[in-house]
Amino acid sequence: MWPFALPNRCPSGWGGRQVGRVDGFDHALAMVRAGLGLALLPTFVEPMHQDIEPLTPTLPELTTLLWVLTHRDLCNAMRIRVLMQALAAALGRQLDSLDH
């Protein structure tokens, strides 16, 4: 996940200052939708909420890798392999939809 609040400063180019902080994207989104300010939200939030729009392009400094791990004793278990394949397909589709 991407952080939506940076300690003691706003992202470059915003020209504002941080005056509040919440513990989750859902809270930040609720505050934005209520008209209480701006928030850094992950790109996957926008397509699900047509009433918000991005103010900047994706901020590369907030991009992060996603790791999907399993314990080595379980990596060959069929249920884990099926889950990993399903996750890979779903995440791939999500990434494709964000790129367009």
Long-range contacts (C-beta under 8 A, 24 or more apart in sequence): 1-25, 1-42, 1-64, 2-40, 2-41, 2-42, 2-62, 2-63, 2-64, 3-40, 3-62, 4-28, 4-39, 4-40, 4-41, 4-42, 5-39, 5-40, 6-40, 11-40, 11-56, 11-59, 11-61, 11-62, 13-56, 14-38, 14-56, 43-98, 44-94, 44-98, 47-97, 47-98, 66-91
